[in-house]
Amino acid sequence: MPSTTRTFFDSTKTTTFHVSLIASCKLTGRAGGFKMNVYRDPKMDFTQKRYEFEADNGKQAGKLFSLYEETTDE
């Protein structure tokens, strides 16, 4: 649900991509940050775009990261 107290730097942009397009995922510190490299368009070329996310806390970021690892192990 969108925040009612949005500030200048808060963004409401969203993007979606299939989990198979994730090139890599990396936890960045204990504060709850993580980075994902995603293939832009695998049909044309395999250039990557980096996304930086921030979870509410490190535990939640770890859970999201472990879900990613489970999907890539199959």
DSSP file (Angstrom, degrees, kcal/mol; ACC not computed):
  #  RESIDUE AA STRUCTURE BP1 BP2  ACC     N-H-->O    O-->H-N    N-H-->O    O-->H-N    TCO  KAPPA ALPHA  PHI   PSI    X-CA   Y-CA   Z-CA
    1    1 A M              0   0    0      0, 0.0     0, 0.0     0, 0.0     0, 0.0   0.000 360.0 360.0 360.0 135.2    0.0    0.0    0.0
    2    2 A P        -     0   0    0      0, 0.0     2,-0.2     0, 0.0    10,-0.0  -0.257 360.0-105.2 -63.1 146.8    1.4    3.4   -0.9
    3    3 A S        -     0   0    0      1,-0.1     3,-0.5     2,-0.1     0, 0.0  -0.464  15.8-151.6 -71.4 139.9    2.8    5.5    1.9
    4    4 A T  S    S+     0   0    0      1,-0.2     2,-0.2    -2,-0.2    -1,-0.1   0.635  95.5  54.6 -84.3 -14.7    0.7    8.5    3.0
    5    5 A T  S    S+     0   0    0      2,-0.0    -1,-0.2     0, 0.0     2,-0.2  -0.421  78.2 168.3-114.2  55.6    3.8   10.3    4.2
    6    6 A R        -     0   0    0     -3,-0.5     2,-0.2    -2,-0.2    -2,-0.0  -0.453  16.8-157.2 -72.4 138.6    5.8   10.2    0.9
    7    7 A T    >   -     0   0    0     -2,-0.2     3,-0.8     1,-0.0    -1,-0.1  -0.502  35.0 -90.1-106.8-179.8    8.8   12.4    0.7
    8    8 A F  T 3  S+     0   0    0      1,-0.2    -2,-0.0    -2,-0.2    -1,-0.0   0.866 124.3  45.7 -60.0 -39.8   10.7   13.8   -2.3
    9    9 A F  T 3  S+     0   0    0      2,-0.1    -1,-0.2     0, 0.0     2,-0.2   0.573  87.9 103.7 -86.2  -9.1   13.1   10.8   -2.6
   10   10 A D    <   -     0   0    0     -3,-0.8     2,-0.4     2,-0.0    -4,-0.0  -0.526  58.3-157.6 -72.1 139.8   10.4    8.1   -2.2
   11   11 A S        -     0   0    0     -2,-0.2    -2,-0.1     2,-0.1    -3,-0.0  -0.926  24.3-165.4-122.7 144.2    9.5    6.5   -5.5
   12   12 A T        +     0   0    0     -2,-0.4     2,-0.1     2,-0.1    -1,-0.1   0.189  49.0 129.2-109.5  14.9    6.4    4.7   -6.6
   13   13 A K        -     0   0    0      1,-0.0     2,-0.3     2,-0.0    -2,-0.1  -0.450  36.5-171.8 -69.3 140.8    8.0    3.2   -9.7
   14   14 A T        -     0   0    0     -2,-0.1     2,-0.3     2,-0.0    -2,-0.1  -0.935   9.5-176.5-130.5 157.3    7.6   -0.5  -10.1
   15   15 A T        -     0   0    0     -2,-0.3     2,-0.4     2,-0.0    -2,-0.0  -0.985   8.5-154.9-147.9 152.9    9.0   -3.1  -12.5
   16   16 A T        +     0   0    0     -2,-0.3     2,-0.3     2,-0.0    -2,-0.0  -0.961  15.8 165.5-129.7 149.7    8.5   -6.8  -13.0
   17   17 A F        -     0   0    0     -2,-0.4     2,-0.1     5,-0.0    -2,-0.0  -0.974  40.8 -97.0-157.1 152.9   10.6   -9.5  -14.5
   18   18 A H    >   -     0   0    0     -2,-0.3     3,-2.1     1,-0.1     4,-0.2  -0.427  33.3-120.5 -72.0 146.8   10.6  -13.2  -14.5
   19   19 A V  G >  S+     0   0    0      1,-0.3     3,-1.4     2,-0.2    -1,-0.1   0.774 110.9  66.3 -60.9 -26.0   12.8  -14.9  -12.0
   20   20 A S  G 3  S+     0   0    0      1,-0.3    -1,-0.3    18,-0.0    -2,-0.0   0.669  92.1  63.1 -70.3 -14.7   14.8  -16.6  -14.8
   21   21 A L  G <  S+     0   0    0     -3,-2.1    18,-3.0    17,-0.1     2,-0.6   0.498  75.2 108.6 -87.0  -3.9   16.1  -13.2  -15.9
   22   22 A I  E <   -A   38   0A   0     -3,-1.4    16,-0.3    -4,-0.2     3,-0.1  -0.637  45.4-175.9 -76.3 120.2   17.9  -12.6  -12.6
   23   23 A A  E     -     0   0A   0     14,-3.2     2,-0.3    -2,-0.6    15,-0.2   0.866  65.1 -13.7 -83.6 -40.1   21.7  -12.9  -13.3
   24   24 A S  E     -A   37   0A   0     13,-1.5    13,-2.3     2,-0.0     2,-0.3  -0.988  52.8-155.9-159.7 159.0   22.8  -12.5   -9.7
   25   25 A C  E     -A   36   0A   0     -2,-0.3     2,-0.4    11,-0.2    11,-0.2  -0.998  14.8-179.0-141.4 138.6   21.7  -11.5   -6.2
   26   26 A K  E     -A   35   0A   0      9,-2.5     9,-2.9    -2,-0.3     2,-0.2  -0.992  24.9-130.3-145.5 131.2   23.8  -10.2   -3.4
   27   27 A L  E     -A   34   0A   0     -2,-0.4     2,-0.5     7,-0.2     7,-0.3  -0.590  20.2-157.0 -75.2 142.0   23.1   -9.1    0.2
   28   28 A T  E   > -A   33   0A   0      5,-2.7     5,-0.5    -2,-0.2     3,-0.3  -0.744  52.0 -44.6-126.1  84.3   24.7   -5.7    1.0
   29   29 A G  T   5S-     0   0    0     -2,-0.5     3,-0.4     1,-0.2    -1,-0.2  -0.198  72.9 -73.3  89.5 178.8   25.2   -5.3    4.8
   30   30 A R  T   5S+     0   0    0      1,-0.2    28,-0.5     2,-0.1    -1,-0.2   0.499 108.9  83.9 -92.6  -5.5   23.1   -6.1    7.8
   31   31 A A  T   5S-     0   0    0     -3,-0.3    -1,-0.2    26,-0.1    -2,-0.1   0.606 113.1 -93.4 -77.6 -10.5   20.7   -3.1    7.3
   32   32 A G  T   5S+     0   0    0     -3,-0.4    23,-3.8     1,-0.3     2,-0.3   0.628  77.0 138.9 110.0  17.4   18.5   -5.0    4.9
   33   33 A G  E   < +AB  28  54A   0     -5,-0.5    -5,-2.7    21,-0.3     2,-0.3  -0.666  20.8 171.1 -94.2 150.6   19.8   -4.0    1.5
   34   34 A F  E     -AB  27  53A   0     19,-2.1    19,-3.1    -2,-0.3     2,-0.4  -0.985  18.8-143.2-153.1 154.9   20.3   -6.3   -1.5
   35   35 A K  E     -AB  26  52A   0     -9,-2.9    -9,-2.5    -2,-0.3     2,-0.4  -0.906   9.6-166.0-120.5 145.3   21.3   -5.9   -5.1
   36   36 A M  E     -AB  25  51A   0     15,-2.6    15,-3.1    -2,-0.4     2,-0.5  -0.997  10.7-152.6-129.8 135.3   20.0   -7.8   -8.2
   37   37 A N  E     -AB  24  50A   0    -13,-2.3   -14,-3.2    -2,-0.4   -13,-1.5  -0.942  22.7-171.3-102.7 126.1   21.5   -7.9  -11.6
   38   38 A V  E     -AB  22  49A   0     11,-2.8    11,-2.7    -2,-0.5     2,-0.3  -0.944  26.5-116.4-123.1 137.0   18.8   -8.6  -14.2
   39   39 A Y  E     - B   0  48A   0    -18,-3.0     9,-0.2    -2,-0.4     7,-0.1  -0.555  22.4-151.3 -68.9 131.6   19.1   -9.3  -17.9
   40   40 A R  E    S-     0   0A   0      7,-2.7    -1,-0.1    -2,-0.3     8,-0.1   0.990  76.9 -11.1 -69.4 -62.1   17.4   -6.5  -19.9
   41   41 A D  E >>  - B   0  45A   0      4,-0.5     4,-2.2     6,-0.3     3,-1.0  -0.802  58.0-171.4-144.4  96.9   16.3   -8.4  -23.0
   42   42 A P  T 34 S+     0   0    0      0, 0.0    -1,-0.1     0, 0.0     4,-0.1   0.689  84.4  63.8 -67.1 -16.1   17.8  -11.9  -23.5
   43   43 A K  T 34 S+     0   0    0      1,-0.1     3,-0.1     2,-0.1    -2,-0.0   0.852 116.6  25.8 -74.0 -33.1   16.4  -12.1  -27.0
   44   44 A M  T <4 S-     0   0    0     -3,-1.0     2,-0.3     1,-0.4    -1,-0.1   0.900 133.7 -27.3 -97.1 -52.9   18.5   -9.2  -28.3
   45   45 A D  E  <  -B   41   0A   0     -4,-2.2    -4,-0.5     2,-0.1    -1,-0.4  -0.950  53.5-113.4-155.5 171.5   21.5   -9.2  -26.0
   46   46 A F  E     +     0   0A   0     -2,-0.3     2,-0.1    -3,-0.1    -3,-0.0  -0.162  55.2 147.4-108.4  40.1   22.5  -10.1  -22.5
   47   47 A T  E     -     0   0A   0     -6,-0.2    -7,-2.7    -8,-0.1    -6,-0.3  -0.414  37.6-137.8 -69.5 153.5   23.2   -6.6  -21.1
   48   48 A Q  E     -B   39   0A   0     -9,-0.2     2,-0.4    -8,-0.1    -9,-0.2  -0.831  11.9-154.5-118.0 152.4   22.3   -6.3  -17.4
   49   49 A K  E     -B   38   0A   0    -11,-2.7   -11,-2.8    -2,-0.3     2,-0.5  -0.980  18.1-136.9-121.8 138.3   20.6   -3.7  -15.3
   50   50 A R  E     -B   37   0A   0     -2,-0.4     2,-0.4   -13,-0.2   -13,-0.2  -0.815  16.5-168.9 -99.5 131.8   21.4   -3.4  -11.5
   51   51 A Y  E     -B   36   0A   0    -15,-3.1   -15,-2.6    -2,-0.5     2,-0.5  -0.956   7.0-155.7-115.9 137.4   18.6   -2.9   -9.0
   52   52 A E  E     -B   35   0A   0     -2,-0.4     2,-0.3   -17,-0.2   -17,-0.2  -0.966  16.8-176.5-114.5 126.0   19.2   -1.9   -5.4
   53   53 A F  E     -B   34   0A   0    -19,-3.1   -19,-2.1    -2,-0.5     2,-0.4  -0.799  15.7-152.7-118.9 159.4   16.5   -2.8   -2.9
   54   54 A E  E     -B   33   0A   0     -2,-0.3   -21,-0.3   -21,-0.2     2,-0.1  -0.971   9.6-160.4-135.1 120.8   16.0   -2.2    0.8
   55   55 A A        -     0   0    0    -23,-3.8     3,-0.1    -2,-0.4     4,-0.0  -0.383  38.3-100.4 -87.3 172.5   14.0   -4.5    3.0
   56   56 A D  S    S-     0   0    0      1,-0.1     2,-0.3    -2,-0.1    -1,-0.1   0.844  99.0 -11.7 -63.7 -33.1   12.6   -3.5    6.4
   57   57 A N  S  > S-     0   0    0    -25,-0.2     4,-1.9     1,-0.1     5,-0.2  -0.943  76.6 -92.2-157.0 174.7   15.4   -5.3    8.2
   58   58 A G  H  > S+     0   0    0    -28,-0.5     4,-2.3    -2,-0.3     5,-0.1   0.828 119.5  57.4 -65.2 -33.1   18.3   -7.7    7.6
   59   59 A K  H  > S+     0   0    0      2,-0.2     4,-1.9     1,-0.2    -1,-0.2   0.917 107.8  46.4 -65.5 -43.1   16.2  -10.7    8.5
   60   60 A Q  H  > S+     0   0    0      2,-0.2     4,-2.3     1,-0.2    -1,-0.2   0.891 111.5  51.7 -66.7 -39.6   13.6   -9.9    5.8
   61   61 A A  H  X S+     0   0    0     -4,-1.9     4,-2.4     1,-0.2    -2,-0.2   0.906 109.1  51.3 -62.9 -41.1   16.4   -9.3    3.2
   62   62 A G  H  X S+     0   0    0     -4,-2.3     4,-2.3     2,-0.2    -1,-0.2   0.874 108.6  51.3 -63.0 -37.7   17.9  -12.7    4.1
   63   63 A K  H  X S+     0   0    0     -4,-1.9     4,-2.0     2,-0.2    -2,-0.2   0.922 110.9  47.3 -66.0 -44.2   14.5  -14.4    3.6
   64   64 A L  H  X S+     0   0    0     -4,-2.3     4,-1.8     1,-0.2    -2,-0.2   0.899 112.5  50.4 -62.5 -40.4   14.1  -12.8    0.2
   65   65 A F  H  X S+     0   0    0     -4,-2.4     4,-2.2     1,-0.2    -2,-0.2   0.897 109.0  50.7 -65.0 -41.0   17.6  -13.8   -0.7
   66   66 A S  H  X S+     0   0    0     -4,-2.3     4,-2.1     2,-0.2    -1,-0.2   0.855 107.1  54.6 -67.7 -33.6   17.0  -17.4    0.4
   67   67 A L  H  X S+     0   0    0     -4,-2.0     4,-1.7     2,-0.2    -1,-0.2   0.902 108.4  49.5 -63.7 -39.9   13.8  -17.5   -1.7
   68   68 A Y  H  X S+     0   0    0     -4,-1.8     4,-1.5     1,-0.2    -2,-0.2   0.929 110.0  50.4 -62.2 -45.2   15.9  -16.5   -4.8
   69   69 A E  H  X S+     0   0    0     -4,-2.2     4,-1.2     1,-0.2    -2,-0.2   0.873 107.4  54.5 -63.4 -36.6   18.5  -19.2   -4.0
   70   70 A E  H  X S+     0   0    0     -4,-2.1     4,-0.5     1,-0.2    -1,-0.2   0.890 108.4  48.5 -63.7 -39.2   15.8  -21.8   -3.8
   71   71 A T  H  < S+     0   0    0     -4,-1.7     3,-0.3     1,-0.2    -1,-0.2   0.798 111.2  49.7 -73.0 -27.8   14.4  -21.0   -7.2
   72   72 A T  H  < S+     0   0    0     -4,-1.5    -1,-0.2     1,-0.2    -2,-0.2   0.685 100.9  64.3 -85.2 -16.9   17.8  -21.1   -8.8
   73   73 A D  H  <        0   0    0     -4,-1.2    -1,-0.2     1,-0.2    -2,-0.2   0.691 360.0 360.0 -76.7 -18.4   18.7  -24.5   -7.3
   74   74 A E     <        0   0    0     -4,-0.5    -1,-0.2    -3,-0.3    -2,-0.1   0.481 360.0 360.0 -75.8 360.0   16.0  -26.3   -9.2
